[in-house]
Amino acid sequence: MSQDESGRRVHERYDRQIPVVIVHGDRELEGTTRNISLGGMFVDASGTMPAVGSEARVRMRLPALKEQTEVPVVVRWVTSEGVGVQFGSLRALEVWALNQLFKKA
């Protein structure tokens, strides 16, 4: 996730579960977010994970949007439970939709 120069997290994490698909090359890995922030997300998933440092895309439907969105990500860590990814460039609409998701209790 996004960090400042000292390595501390910049964006607050929110425990939210939404279905996502990680698209890496010609493979798709289905999972569910465990937590999410404006910097990235941890996805509970099983199967062949992309390698740390890999570029991929995450396809998801954020509740505030009418259609699916797909965002670029970089894999930052992989565990036996899933994969942590950092968002690349988010559009203003996606930032707004994520903030709407964070407002929900």
N, CA, C and O of each residue as an XYZ file, in Angstrom:
420
protein
N       0.838     -1.167      0.000
C       0.000      0.000      0.000
C       0.887      1.235      0.000
O       2.105      1.125      0.141
N       0.303      2.377     -0.152
C       1.111      3.588     -0.201
C       1.771      3.835      1.141
O       1.160      3.675      2.198
N       3.037      4.229      1.073
C       3.794      4.505      2.280
C       4.515      5.819      2.120
O       4.811      6.251      1.006
N       4.803      6.470      3.276
C       5.603      7.682      3.209
C       7.082      7.301      3.211
O       7.414      6.118      3.142
N       7.965      8.280      3.288
C       9.396      8.010      3.200
C       9.910      7.127      4.330
O      10.924      6.448      4.168
N       9.220      7.128      5.481
C       9.667      6.303      6.602
C       9.111      4.882      6.515
O       9.414      4.045      7.365
N       8.297      4.607      5.488
C       7.726      3.273      5.322
C       6.386      3.095      6.019
O       5.822      2.002      6.003
N       5.870      4.161      6.632
C       4.559      4.059      7.294
C       3.439      4.154      6.266
O       3.573      4.809      5.232
N       2.341      3.491      6.571
C       1.172      3.510      5.717
C       0.586      4.915      5.624
O       0.485      5.617      6.630
N       0.201      5.322      4.422
C      -0.355      6.656      4.206
C      -1.883      6.621      4.251
O      -2.509      7.546      4.767
N      -2.480      5.567      3.717
C      -3.940      5.482      3.609
C      -4.503      4.508      4.635
O      -3.979      3.413      4.838
N      -5.589      4.941      5.278
C      -6.259      4.075      6.241
C      -6.881      2.872      5.522
O      -7.430      3.007      4.429
N      -6.787      1.704      6.148
C      -7.404      0.493      5.588
C      -8.820      0.338      6.135
O      -9.108      0.691      7.279
N      -9.687     -0.194      5.294
C     -11.071     -0.459      5.688
C     -11.376     -1.922      5.411
O     -11.053     -2.443      4.344
N     -11.998     -2.576      6.378
C     -12.402     -3.969      6.197
C     -13.667     -3.992      5.343
O     -14.769     -3.754      5.837
N     -13.496     -4.274      4.090
C     -14.622     -4.343      3.149
C     -14.420     -5.564      2.265
O     -13.308     -5.849      1.820
N     -15.509     -6.279      2.017
C     -15.431     -7.478      1.196
C     -16.208     -7.245     -0.103
O     -17.433     -7.132     -0.107
N     -15.459     -7.178     -1.192
C     -16.088     -7.102     -2.508
C     -15.379     -8.101     -3.425
O     -14.166     -8.285     -3.325
N     -16.124     -8.734     -4.306
C     -15.496     -9.673     -5.239
C     -14.631     -8.935     -6.245
O     -15.000     -7.866     -6.733
N     -13.479     -9.513     -6.550
C     -12.565     -8.928     -7.523
C     -11.966    -10.033     -8.381
O     -11.997    -11.209     -8.017
N     -11.427     -9.639     -9.513
C     -10.681    -10.549    -10.382
C      -9.338     -9.883    -10.657
O      -9.282     -8.746    -11.125
N      -8.262    -10.601    -10.362
C      -6.923    -10.118    -10.680
C      -6.558    -10.695    -12.041
O      -6.528    -11.912    -12.223
N      -6.286     -9.821    -12.983
C      -5.950    -10.231    -14.345
C      -4.444    -10.062    -14.517
O      -3.907     -8.957    -14.435
N      -3.782    -11.188    -14.756
C      -2.323    -11.175    -14.917
C      -1.985    -11.991    -16.150
O      -2.087    -13.218    -16.145
N      -1.578    -11.296    -17.212
C      -1.335    -11.993    -18.478
C      -2.633    -12.589    -18.988
O      -3.640    -11.891    -19.103
N      -2.609    -13.877    -19.294
C      -3.832    -14.534    -19.772
C      -4.562    -15.265    -18.655
O      -5.494    -16.026    -18.919
N      -4.147    -15.041    -17.399
C      -4.789    -15.712    -16.264
C      -5.666    -14.747    -15.490
O      -5.400    -13.546    -15.426
N      -6.719    -15.300    -14.906
C      -7.605    -14.528    -14.042
C      -7.715    -15.252    -12.710
O      -7.950    -16.460    -12.673
N      -7.547    -14.519    -11.618
C      -7.603    -15.069    -10.275
C      -8.753    -14.389     -9.543
O      -8.721    -13.181     -9.310
N      -9.768    -15.169     -9.183
C     -10.925    -14.613     -8.481
C     -10.663    -14.600     -6.990
O     -10.025    -15.502     -6.448
N     -11.164    -13.565     -6.332
C     -11.007    -13.469     -4.892
C     -11.959    -12.438     -4.317
O     -12.814    -11.892     -5.015
N     -11.792    -12.184     -3.024
C     -12.607    -11.211     -2.308
C     -11.678    -10.342     -1.479
O     -10.766    -10.846     -0.825
N     -11.907     -9.042     -1.507
C     -11.056     -8.166     -0.712
C     -11.251     -8.450      0.771
O     -12.365     -8.697      1.232
N     -10.154     -8.409      1.502
C     -10.210     -8.491      2.962
C     -10.204     -7.071      3.522
O     -10.965     -6.731      4.428
N      -9.323     -6.259      2.954
C      -9.294     -4.847      3.322
C      -8.862     -4.051      2.098
O      -8.254     -4.571      1.162
N      -9.203     -2.772      2.146
C      -8.974     -1.928      0.983
C      -8.721     -0.495      1.454
O      -9.257     -0.068      2.476
N      -7.910      0.237      0.711
C      -7.639      1.643      0.990
C      -7.502      2.357     -0.350
O      -7.642      1.737     -1.404
N      -7.231      3.645     -0.310
C      -6.985      4.362     -1.563
C      -5.651      3.955     -2.172
O      -5.384      4.252     -3.336
N      -4.812      3.274     -1.393
C      -3.513      2.849     -1.891
C      -3.499      1.459     -2.487
O      -2.635      1.149     -3.307
N      -4.441      0.609     -2.090
C      -4.449     -0.755     -2.605
C      -5.381     -1.649     -1.806
O      -6.289     -1.174     -1.123
N      -5.140     -2.968     -1.901
C      -6.035     -3.908     -1.233
C      -5.328     -5.230     -0.980
O      -4.333     -5.560     -1.626
N      -5.873     -5.984     -0.012
C      -5.469     -7.374      0.167
C      -6.631     -8.221     -0.310
O      -7.776     -8.003      0.085
N      -6.327     -9.199     -1.168
C      -7.358    -10.052     -1.757
C      -7.180    -11.474     -1.248
O      -6.134    -12.090     -1.453
N      -8.212    -11.994     -0.582
C      -8.234    -13.405     -0.208
C      -8.463    -14.197     -1.480
O      -9.477    -14.025     -2.156
N      -7.521    -15.061     -1.802
C      -7.629    -15.848     -3.035
C      -6.750    -17.083     -2.905
O      -5.836    -17.131     -2.082
N      -7.041    -18.067     -3.723
C      -6.178    -19.242     -3.786
C      -5.930    -19.548     -5.255
O      -6.722    -19.185     -6.125
N      -4.837    -20.208     -5.508
C      -4.460    -20.503     -6.880
C      -3.069    -19.975     -7.134
O      -2.347    -19.628     -6.199
N      -2.696    -19.914     -8.379
C      -1.378    -19.432     -8.750
C      -1.361    -17.915     -8.699
O      -2.044    -17.244     -9.473
N      -0.572    -17.389     -7.778
C      -0.501    -15.940     -7.584
C       0.553    -15.334     -8.503
O       1.558    -15.978     -8.807
N       0.331    -14.102     -8.946
C       1.386    -13.396     -9.675
C       2.574    -13.163     -8.734
O       2.392    -13.084     -7.519
N       3.760    -13.055     -9.275
C       4.963    -12.841     -8.469
C       4.999    -11.420     -7.909
O       4.445    -10.492     -8.497
N       5.663    -11.269     -6.762
C       5.862     -9.946     -6.177
C       6.567     -9.064     -7.204
O       7.543     -9.477     -7.830
N       6.059     -7.849     -7.366
C       6.614     -6.916     -8.343
C       5.911     -6.966     -9.692
O       6.138     -6.105    -10.542
N       5.063     -7.963     -9.894
C       4.341     -8.089    -11.164
C       3.309     -6.984    -11.328
O       2.680     -6.546    -10.365
N       3.154     -6.551    -12.557
C       2.065     -5.631    -12.882
C       0.863     -6.455    -13.299
O       0.996     -7.450    -14.010
N      -0.306     -6.038    -12.855
C      -1.548     -6.737    -13.174
C      -2.660     -5.699    -13.236
O      -2.409     -4.495    -13.179
N      -3.887     -6.183    -13.352
C      -5.058     -5.313    -13.314
C      -6.069     -5.968    -12.385
O      -6.152     -7.194    -12.311
N      -6.829     -5.154    -11.684
C      -7.907     -5.661    -10.838
C      -9.222     -5.172    -11.416
O      -9.431     -3.977    -11.622
N     -10.108     -6.137    -11.675
C     -11.457     -5.834    -12.169
C     -12.416     -5.991    -10.992
O     -12.400     -7.008    -10.299
N     -13.245     -4.978    -10.773
C     -14.182     -5.011     -9.648
C     -15.375     -4.125     -9.949
O     -15.350     -3.275    -10.839
N     -16.406     -4.354     -9.179
C     -17.575     -3.475     -9.251
C     -17.735     -2.817     -7.899
O     -18.143     -3.447     -6.923
N     -17.408     -1.540     -7.859
C     -17.590     -0.777     -6.634
C     -19.069     -0.412     -6.527
O     -19.675      0.004     -7.515
N     -19.662     -0.565     -5.324
C     -21.113     -0.364     -5.177
C     -21.642      0.966     -5.709
O     -22.775      1.019     -6.189
N     -20.859      2.037     -5.637
C     -21.346      3.353     -6.079
C     -21.326      3.517     -7.598
O     -21.876      4.485     -8.123
N     -20.699      2.582     -8.301
C     -20.610      2.694     -9.766
C     -21.589      1.731    -10.431
O     -21.882      0.657     -9.906
N     -22.088      2.138    -11.594
C     -23.040      1.306    -12.326
C     -22.350      0.185    -13.081
O     -22.957     -0.853    -13.346
N     -21.091      0.385    -13.429
C     -20.377     -0.601    -14.236
C     -19.097     -1.033    -13.540
O     -18.607     -0.362    -12.632
N     -18.566     -2.164    -13.983
C     -17.283     -2.631    -13.478
C     -16.196     -1.643    -13.854
O     -16.302     -0.914    -14.840
N     -15.157     -1.637    -13.049
C     -13.986     -0.838    -13.368
C     -12.767     -1.748    -13.311
O     -12.783     -2.784    -12.647
N     -11.734     -1.358    -13.999
C     -10.499     -2.128    -14.001
C      -9.357     -1.152    -13.760
O      -9.223     -0.149    -14.461
N      -8.529     -1.460    -12.753
C      -7.443     -0.554    -12.382
C      -6.106     -1.284    -12.424
O      -6.037     -2.480    -12.139
N      -5.040     -0.559    -12.783
C      -3.708     -1.173    -12.774
C      -3.220     -1.339    -11.339
O      -3.487     -0.494    -10.484
N      -2.502     -2.436    -11.079
C      -1.938     -2.700     -9.759
C      -0.540     -3.292     -9.902
O      -0.154     -3.781    -10.964
N       0.203     -3.233     -8.804
C       1.487     -3.909     -8.694
C       1.385     -4.833     -7.485
O       0.943     -4.409     -6.417
N       1.787     -6.083     -7.644
C       1.762     -7.043     -6.541
C       2.876     -6.676     -5.565
O       4.042     -6.588     -5.948
N       2.509     -6.462     -4.304
C       3.490     -6.063     -3.292
C       3.848     -7.206     -2.357
O       4.966     -7.239     -1.842
N       2.933     -8.148     -2.118
C       3.260     -9.331     -1.332
C       2.278    -10.438     -1.625
O       1.152    -10.197     -2.060
N       2.724    -11.661     -1.379
C       1.913    -12.855     -1.595
C       2.030    -13.717     -0.342
O       3.132    -13.940      0.160
N       0.894    -14.203      0.162
C       0.886    -15.116      1.305
C       0.082    -16.349      0.920
O      -0.452    -16.439     -0.186
N       0.003    -17.293      1.843
C      -0.800    -18.487      1.588
C      -2.292    -18.154      1.537
O      -3.088    -18.953      1.044
N      -2.674    -16.977      2.044
C      -4.083    -16.574      2.078
C      -4.501    -15.707      0.909
O      -5.690    -15.594      0.614
N      -3.531    -15.088      0.235
C      -3.908    -14.208     -0.856
C      -2.774    -13.317     -1.293
O      -1.599    -13.663     -1.177
N      -3.158    -12.150     -1.803
C      -2.183    -11.257     -2.435
C      -2.493     -9.800     -2.076
O      -3.650     -9.381     -2.063
N      -1.434     -9.042     -1.785
C      -1.556     -7.616     -1.520
C      -1.122     -6.845     -2.746
O      -0.042     -7.088     -3.285
N      -1.951     -5.921     -3.191
C      -1.628     -5.152     -4.388
C      -1.717     -3.663     -4.101
O      -2.524     -3.217     -3.285
N      -0.870     -2.903     -4.789
C      -0.876     -1.454     -4.707
C      -1.496     -0.920     -5.986
O      -1.132     -1.338     -7.085
N      -2.442      0.014     -5.836
C      -3.068      0.615     -7.008
C      -2.065      1.447     -7.780
O      -1.188      2.091     -7.203
N      -2.211      1.421     -9.101
C      -1.499      2.354     -9.954
C      -2.330      3.619    -10.005
O      -2.767      4.119     -8.968
N      -2.546      4.130    -11.172
C      -3.285      5.366    -11.355
C      -4.796      5.121    -11.238
O      -5.362      4.317    -11.979
N      -5.433      5.820    -10.308
C      -6.888      5.754    -10.162
C      -7.505      7.005    -10.764
O      -6.979      8.107    -10.610
N      -8.625      6.822    -11.453
C      -9.362      7.976    -11.976
C     -10.142      8.625    -10.835
O     -10.388      7.988     -9.811
N     -10.525      9.862    -11.001
C     -11.287     10.580     -9.979
C     -12.569      9.832     -9.628
O     -12.954      9.784     -8.460
N     -13.229      9.251    -10.618
C     -14.461      8.508    -10.384
C     -14.218      7.311     -9.466
O     -15.040      7.020     -8.597
N     -13.103      6.623     -9.653
C     -12.777      5.463     -8.817
C     -12.435      5.892     -7.391
O     -12.807      5.216     -6.432
N     -11.729      7.015     -7.252
C     -11.421      7.537     -5.922
C     -12.720      7.890     -5.203
O     -12.889      7.576     -4.025
N     -13.633      8.540     -5.913
C     -14.927      8.892     -5.327
C     -15.675      7.630     -4.897
O     -16.200      7.577     -3.785
N     -15.729      6.619     -5.758
C     -16.459      5.383     -5.451
C     -15.835      4.652     -4.260
O     -16.553      4.099     -3.426
N     -14.510      4.648     -4.179
C     -13.848      4.035     -3.015
C     -14.199      4.794     -1.742
O     -14.485      4.181     -0.714
N     -14.179      6.111     -1.802
C     -14.544      6.897     -0.616
C     -15.988      6.646     -0.193
O     -16.287      6.656      1.001
N     -16.879      6.422     -1.140
C     -18.267      6.069     -0.811
C     -18.300      4.720     -0.084
O     -19.045      4.551      0.882
N     -17.496      3.764     -0.550
C     -17.399      2.444      0.074
C     -16.889      2.570      1.515
O     -17.372      1.867      2.403
N     -15.935      3.444      1.748
C     -15.353      3.610      3.073
C     -16.334      4.219      4.065
O     -16.216      3.993      5.269
N     -17.301      4.988      3.572
C     -18.281      5.638      4.452
C     -19.252      4.639      5.075
O     -19.844      4.917      6.119
N     -19.419      3.476      4.439
C     -20.366      2.479      4.944
C     -19.813      1.849      6.217
O     -18.623      1.551      6.318
N     -20.713      1.652      7.191
C     -20.291      1.073      8.481
C     -19.938     -0.394      8.375
O     -19.568     -1.013      9.372
